[in-house]
Amino acid sequence: MILCALSLSVVACGPALAQTGPARCVAPSLTDGGPVNSHTRNVETNLRPPVIRPGDQPRTLAEAMRRYDVPGISVAVIHDGRIAWARGWGVRDLTSCAPVTPDTAFQAASISKIVTATVALRLVERGTIGLDRNINRSLHSWRLPEDAKLAPDGVTLRELLSHTAGLSVHGFDHCYPPGAPLPTTVQTLDGMPPAANPPVRSILPAGAQFEYSGGGYMVTQLALSDVTGVPFAQLAQTEMLGPLHMTRSGFAMPLSLAIRSDMAFGSAHGKAMPGNYCVFPQLAAAGLWASASDLARLLIDLQASAAGKTGHRLSPGMTHAMMTPVKDNWGLGVALYRDGTPRFGHDGVNPGFESFMEAYRDRGDGIVVLTNGGDGRRLINEVVRAVASDYGWPDMVVPASKEKPLSLAQLSKAAGHFEGSGLNIVLEARSEGLFARFAGAPAATSERLIPLSPRRFRSEALGITVEFSPDFASFTFIDGAPPMKVLRVNGAPPVAKSNGS
């Protein structure tokens, strides 16, 4: 997941993409996308946005895909410990107009990190690499520069996998077109051309806080290759993708024939990306291509291990460690959803692609959704909402609800200055509502947040819903973004103001 640069008027993920040619694809036949049943028809006809307004009716998937400029979407649903169904809708690219099928591979972006973490934990179980040792003891071709103040004992694999190592480089958003020169892992870590990112270095105290770092996963990638002597893409194939029969998945560059035979191309604003997609040499952090069905197989394997079954990629004990919070809502490579029944997963954003997967820890239910452009995450949320309602998963996604009027006194509890997860936000209570703006931004940029309950608010501009803690000392993204926590940094909220202030 490359956490998008959030703005109150736009969500910008990655570099601006040049546009080529208008989309002229005719919608494929429904049978082209895979099996049709009552559950798939529910997705096709019963989508709802998070906020229901008077007179709103459910909309169709086709309408929502047009609204959000998403050419293609692939969904795999897990129920009772197996893939209940998987199918695609729309087209995998805007040139051939070929249909999305259950086997279509998409860029999974930061979902790559779950595969990386699972490979790493397998090596921990074998004693090949230490979970709580200084990672420099496992690095032979490069070393993380020492920082006596921020990391006096170095950083550990546990910290790297849980984003608590205090390292720089949130994510990698530079688009390398197919065929362009690519940086080596060491060039990426040192920020040397052709790498386009800053060097990966300590910027916060190791182990003290959650700070998402794709850079940390590149340190992990190099360490795994160094201790095994095997290139990362091959290691992931041997340890994970092959044994789980993830035949439409891979990190290898160039892409395998199996992937190239049925792969999605990225798009933006309803138009094809130049070059069709970006290449991400930062494999462990963002380089995985996968089908929705393959990712469902990964989730099923982890669910089985979490249930105490042996013979899976990780032992039950290691899976328990993976799904135990280290800081906030993050375990070892997985986001942890702890509201309601425990769940785990990840999302992903690469230019032209958005993805999401989430599964219950203690029962065999879950979902994977992959898209190839437009405002894919908003469409994903509506699809997940429809599937969760269909299968009776009330805590999988925020249910569609009406705006709830709140008093000025209630709104004032949420007001204040909040920082965290790359955000610096001021919330101001007024008689006409709760307003949000970035710290230092003009008041004219403020957005009115829609109250869904006394502690839940929706930003329509950003497409996210947040929930405040009972004491209003923090809020957490619960819809439209990973479960990041943002903390209050002032002792008291601003004085509530009336209309016209």
N, C-alpha and C positions, 0 to 999 in steps of 0.2 A: 504494500500500500504506500503510494506516494501521497502523503497527506496534502490535499490541495491547498493552495494559497487562497484563503477565504477573504472575500470582500462582501460588503453588504449589498452590492448590486450585481455581483457576478462570481461564479466559481471558476477559477482558472487552474487547470491541471496540466502541467507540462508546458512545452513551448507552443507558441502560436503556430497553427498549421496552415500552410498555403492550401488553397482550394483548387480542385480540378474538376471540371465537368459537372453538370447537373445530374441528379439521380433520376433515372427513367425506368427503373425496374418495375415490372408487373409482379404483384404478389404471387408467390408460388402456390400451387395447390396444397391444401391442408395435409393431404396424405404424403406429400414430399418430405414433411418434417419429422415423420415418425408415427408412432401409435396414436390413435384417437380414442378417447374414452370419456367418461363423465367428468373426470378430474381435469383433463386437458380442456374440455369444453367450458368448465368453470373458469379457468384462466382466460380463455378467449372472450368471455362475455361478462365477467363480474369483477372488474377492477375498480377500486375506489382510492381516491387520494386520502392523505391523512386527515384533512379537515373537510368535513361535510357542510355544505352551505344549503340554505333552503332551496328546494327544487332539484337538488342534485340527484342524478340517477347513475347507476353503475355504467361504466364505459367499457368498450371492447378493447381487447389487446391491440387490434389494428389501429384504433383511434389513438391509443396511448403511444404506440410506436411512432405514428406520424407527429403527434404533439411533441415528443421528446427527440425526434430526429434519429431514432435508433433503427438501422437497417435490419439487424438480425439479433435474435436472442435464443439462447439454448438453456434448457432447464432440466435438471435431474432431481427427482424426489426420492428420498429414502423413507421407507416405512417398514416397521417390524424387522429391521436389520437387513434389508435388501433394497435394491433399486426397484421401486414400485413402477416407475415409468420415467422415460427420458425422451425429449423431443425438442425440435427447433421450430422457430417461426421466422419468417422473413428471409432475407438473403445474406449469404456470407460475404459477398462483396458487391460493389456498385458498378463493376465492369462486366463480369460474366452473368450477374444476377442469379447465380446458382443458389439453390435453397440451403438454409441451415438444416443439418441433419443431427441425429443423436451423436454422431461421430465427429462433428466439426470441431476442430481445435481452435481455440482462441488464446491470445496472450493472457495468462493468469495474473501477471504483474506481481504484486506483493504476496499473493497466495503462495508464491514460491517459497516464502519463509517457513511455512509449515513443513514442506518437504525437506528443506535444509535442516530445520531443527530436528526432524525425525531421524535423518541420516546421522547428524551429530550425536544424538542420544543413543543410537545403536552402537556407535564407536565408543561412547562412554561405557556402555554395558560390557563391552569387550575389554575395556582397560586400555584402549588405543589412545585415548585422549582423556584428560581430567576435566570434570565439570567445575571444580572449584580451585584449580591451579591457575597460576599466572599463564595467560595464553601465550606469552612469549616463549614458554618452555616447549610449546608445540610448533612454533614458527621457526623455519630454517632458512627460507628464501627471503625473508623480510622480518623486521621486528617493529612492533608498535613503539614509537618513541616514548621513553619513560617520562613521567611527570611526577616529581617528588611531592608536589602539593596536592594535585587532584587524584592521583592514583599511586600512592606510595608503595603499594604491594602489587601494582599492575592491575589488569582487569582479567576477569575469568570468563570462561565459556558460559556459565550460568548468567552472568551479567550481559554478555553479548546477545544471548538468545532472548532475554527478557527486556531488552532495551534499557537496562539500568547501568550500563558501563560508563555513561557520561561522555560518549563519543559524538563527534560532529557528523555532518552530512545526513540530514533527515532522509532524503531520497534522491534518486537519480532521474532527472527529467530531460537530459539532453538527448535529442533524437539523432541516432546514427542511421542514416539510410542504408538499405541493403547494399553491400559492396563497398561501403566506406571503411577507411582504416579504423581499427578498433583498439582501444587501450588494453594492455595486459592488466592482470589483477594488481600487480605492484604499481603500475602507472596510475591506476584508479586510486589506490590507497595513498599515494603521494601527491595526487592531483597534478600529474605531469601529462603534457600533451601526448596523444590525442584525447586524454581524459579531459572533461569539461567541468569537473566538480572540484571543490576545495579539497585539500588533503584531509584524511581521516585522522583526527587527533583528539586528545582529551580536552573537553571544554567544561565539564562539570565533575563534581566529586564522584568517583566510582562507587556504585552501589547505593547512593544516597537518594536517588529519585528516578522516576520513569522519564525518559527522553527518547522518543522514537528515533532510531538511527539505522538507516539502510547501510551506512558506512560500517557499522558494527558487524553486519552480516557478511560484508566483504572480507573483514578480518577472519571471520569464521570460515568462509570459503577457502581462503588460503591455508588456514591451519589444518582443515580437513584433508586438503590435497597434500600438504607437507608431511603429515604424520602417516599417510597411507602410500604416498608416492603415486597416486592415481589422480588424473584430472577430474575436476569436480563433476562435469557432465557425465563422465563414465561412472564415477562413484555413485551418483544419484540413480543412474540406470541400473546398476548392479544391486544396490542396497534397497531401492524403493520401487522404482517404476516397473522394472521387469518382474519381480516377485508378485506385485499386486496386479499384474496384467494390464497396466496402464499403457496400452499399445498406441494410443493417440496422444501421448505426452512425451516431452523431452526437453532437456536443456541444450542439447548438442547443436552446434552451428558448423556447417549448414544444417538446416532442418532435415529430418528423415523423410523418406518417400511417403511413409504412412501419414505423416502430418501434412506434407505438401499436397497430397491427393485430396484433402478435404479440410482446408484451413480458411479462417475468416480474415478479411482485410479490414483495417481500421478506417474510420471516417470521422468527419467533423462537420457540423451544420448541414447534414444531409449530403455531403459531397465527399468523394474519395480522397484519402490521404495520398500525397505524392509518395511514390515508392511502395505504397500499400500498407506499410507498417514500419515501425522503428525497430532497430536491432538493439537489444540491451545486453552488452557484454558482462554486466553486473549480474551474473547468473543466480547466485544464491539469494539475492535481494529481489530480483524482478524479472529473471530471464526464462521462466517456465512457460511453455505452450502446453495446453491440456484441453481435453474435452470435458464437458460437465459430468459425463458418466464416469470418466477416470477419476475425477476429483471426488465423486461420491464413493468410489471404491476406497480411496484413502480415508475418508471420514468413517466408513463402515469398519475398516480395520482398526482404527483408533477407538471407536466405540466398543468393539468387541474386547479389546485389551483393557479398556477402562472398566468393563464389566467383570474383569477377573479371568478372562479366557486366555489361555496360553497359545503359543504357536503363531503369534502375530509379529508385526515388525518391531514392536517394543514389548517388554514384559509389563504385566499389570502394575508393578511397582514403579517402573519408569514412566509409564503413562500417567500414573497418579502424580508423580513429580512434575511432569509436563503441564498438567492441568491444575496445579496448585498456584495461586497467585504469588508472585514475587513482589510486585509493587502495583497498587491500584488494581486494574482489571486485566493484567497480563501475566501469563505463565511463560513457559519456555517455548516460544515460537507461536503461541496461540493467544488470541484475544478471548477473554473469559466473560461471558454474559451471566451475571449473578443475580439479576432481577428475576424472580420466579424460579422455575426449574433450571438447574445449572446447564449451560450450553457453552460451546466453544466454536471458534471459527476464525475467519480472516476476510478482509476484502482486498481489492486491488485496483489501482488506477495507473495505466500506461496511456500515452497519447493514442487516442482512437479506440481504447478498450476500457471497460469497467467490469468488475467481477465481484462476486460475493458468495460466501458459503458459510453455513452455520448448522450445527447439529447438536442434539441433546447428548449430554455426557452419559446419562444413566438409562437411556432407552434408545432403541434403534430408529429414530426419526431425524430427518434433516433435509436440507435443500442446498443445491448449487445453482447459481444463475450467472451466465456469462453474456456480455453484450459487446457489440463492435462499433460503438460510436455514439454521438449525440450525448444527451443527458441520461446516460445509461443507469446511473444509480437511482434516479427518481423512478424510472420504469421498473428497475429491480425491486424497489420497495413495494410498489403496487402489486407486482406478481407475488412476492413473498407474502404480502398481506392476504391475497386471495387464497393461496395454497394453505397458509396457516389457519385461516378460517375454515377451509374445507376439511382439513384433517383434525381440527380441534387442538391447535397449538397456540393458546392465547398469549403466551409470553414471547413468542418468536418475533413479533413486530408490534409496534404501537397500533392499536385498532383505530379504524376510522372513527372520528368523533366530531361533535359540534364544538364550536367555540364556547367557552365558559366565561360568562361575565364575572369579573373580580373587582372588589372594592379597592380604593386607593391604598388602604391599610394592608390589604393582602399583597398588592403589587409591590409595595415598599419593602416587603421582606426579601424580595429577590434583587432589589436595586443594589448597586455597588460596583466596585472595580475588581475584575477577575483576570487571572493570568494562568496560563498552562497550555500544554500541547501546541505550542507555537502561536497561541492567541493572546491578545491583550485587549480586553473588552470592558467598556463602561455600560452598565445598565441603569437606566433612569426611569423612575416611576412618575407618571403623570396621570391626571384624572382621566385622560383618554386612552391610557394603556401603558405597558412596559416597553421602553424603547432601547435599542442596542446600537452602539457604534464602536468603532475601534478607537482606542485611546489616542488622543491627539487629532482625530479626524473632526471636521466641522460638524456642528449639530445638524446641519441640513442632510448629512448622510445617514442619519439615524433611521432604523427600520423598526416599525411596530411589530412586536412579537405577538403571536396569537396564543392566548391562554387556553389550554386543553384541560387543565385542572389547576388547583392552587400551586402545584409544584412543577407542572409540565408546560413548556412553551414551545411554539413552532416558529421557525424562521422560514418563510416561504422563499425568500431570496436565495438562501443557502440550501434549502431542501433538507433541513435537519430539525430534529426534535430533541430537546434537552430536558433533563429532570434534575431538579435541585434536591440536595440532601435535606432531611427533615429540619436541620438547623440553618439551612441556606448558606452554609460555609463553602459549598462547592456545587457545581453541576456537572453532569455527565451526558455525553451524546448517547441517546438511546435509539435513534432512528436516523438513517441517512449518512452515518459516519461511524467509524470504529468507536468502541466504548472508552473514549478519552475523557479524562477528568480535568476540569478547570477550577482553580481554587480562588477564593476570595482573598484579596491582598490588603484590604483596608478593614479597620475595626468596625466601622459603621457605614451603612449605605447613605448615598446622597439624600438630601432633603427632598421629599416629594414635591413636585411642582404642578401647578394647575395648567389648564389649557392656555396656549398662547405664550408659554414661557420660552 
